[in-house]
Amino acid sequence: MLEFQLASRLGAFSLELGVEAPAGSVLVVVGESGSGKTTLLRLLAGLATPESGRIVVNGETWFSSERDVLLPARLREVGYVAQDHALFPHLTAAQNVAFGLEAQGVPARETTTRVRAALERLGVAELAARRPLELSGGQQQRVALARALVLEPRLLLLDEPLSALDVQARREIRGELRRLLASLSCVTVYVTHQPAEALLFGDTIAVLEAGRVSQCGTRDDLMLRPRSAFAAEFLGVNLLRGTVTGRAANGLAHVSTSGGEVLVPYAEDSGEVTVIVHPRQITLSLERPAGSAQNVFAGDIEELLPEPPDGSRIRVSLASHPPLVAEVTRESAEAMGLVPGRRVHASFKAAGLTIQ
Amino acid sequence: MSRSRSSSARGVATGLLVRAITAVAVLLMFVLLATPFLALVLRASPSRLVSRLGDPAVLEALRLSLLTSAIATAIVVAIGAPVAYLFATRDWPGKRPLEVLVDLPMVLPPTVAGFALLMAFGRAGLAGQALGAFGITLPFTTAAVVVAQVFMALPFFVGPVRAGIASVDRRFVEAAVTLGASEPRTFFRVILPLARRSVIAGAAMSCARSLGEFGATITFAGNLPGTTQTMPLAVYLSLQTDLEAAVVLSVLLLLMSFGLLLGLRSAPAGWFWNRARVPAR
């Protein structure tokens, strides 16, 4: 369980935010660069001190300006994986992972066992004797995670964990990282500028804009009711998760989702995929469309919400399977007579979908 | 057209002039630096050099120089490293004068330094009286040689090591802290190994400086054969009595210093890391 409320000033920039996250969950803080994401992690880790506020982890107060509590960084049980990993270049992978245990005075034999277990958990046991410069970006990432997790932290802080990786390594590590984070009992704070990562990893997503949280909530909250233009553009998207089951005659892949099959452009014949459908890619119609849209879902309109900033576009949520959100102009919504309860068909083409 | 041609002709002329000046400067520098050394080496015939090496007076000075320089270097590293760390990582009012104080022996005439040491640690000196109460007298002992060498060599260590520590990436220090390392552990396990190159360079420089120390030693420790007469002192003394011994000692000192500095420069980068080779960045 993590709860914090922080105010910090750095020249003209000020950071002011408060978020709560339940134990075992992943809090993704998403925002553009310069929005204060790294600063937030440094404040939580104790590498910087906020002006005011408090940080409470599992009921333990790490910082409280009111009660004058400031736990120094080295006593905070936190695993901090910096964006560039910051592995010690003069130590091997195993020595890097052992560093924290040695600092805590863990006996040598136990250290050896735990280091091996941590490296195995991240799948890099065979790289134990290598130095960071002899490791690829993805391997460094895993060693850095092992180094943080071997200490069984109460709070795991990840600064853009995928951004330093090339596309191939990113694809490899993404699924693994998701499973790993789901298996942890501590809270993970994951900062990223990539909305797709936020949607993929976040149990709770906080949108950070210029040092303030413009919105914080579950993926569904953000999708259905984005409160800022940024959230609407990048986070208010439909996310369909499924498994590739086969290939259609036109070369598209069949993906079986909880609400039915969708056709998507995807090269591989198996595996789990996440399909991102932007609300603007969805066309609403009263009759079942006969055209070239390959994916059609039907459902009753649940809600119509004007979208920030000016409400010229309307966000339409459908009680379809899976639930979908579409975006239409106010004129077309009025022309079609869209009202809650009305049954409509939502369709989208396979082309142009983002698959992860 | 014609203008650009004349300007390019002028460019060629300027280039030639610059090259000529550079060539003359390099030549002058080599004549100035290399001729004395060359003269010294040519003066000594190799066979005489080897046979005089066994000379007890030469051996005595050599032994004393190596011993005192080794001890002085160890002390310089032990007290210089924390000082360099504080200078590189902390700020406090009055830091500037302290930094200048450490640098001062580098520009001070060594005889003045030796005189100051005598004033401080001499029998009637400021600290000498206190030491005397414990039955310790420093001047004109081998310990005084070491003190003089440490005093003169310290800035040659603190300077580069301070720069080396300051250039250690803060990310590594912060990583160590979030992993629960105390400040001393971070210093020994992260900062020192990463600043190793500067520590080794600083130690080699201060060792070379200790080997060559003359003025402060002769003023503070005197010139007692076997006790305080290091090689530079022995050279000075031999000049008046035994020119050949002076040549032998000088060539020996020259070779030792040259070897120390050359070894430092040509050591492969990997040598500065523990055990395995590290591929170049």
Interface residues (C-beta under 8 A of the other chain):
Chain A: A45 G46 L47 A73 R74 L75 R76 V78 G79 Y80 A82 D84 A86 L87 F88 P89 H90 T92 F99 G100 A103 Q104 R131 L133 E134 R147 L151
Chain B: D169 R171 F172 E174 A175 A176 V177 T178 L179 G180 A181 S182 R185 R189 V190 P193 L194 R196 W273 N274 A276 V278 P279 R281
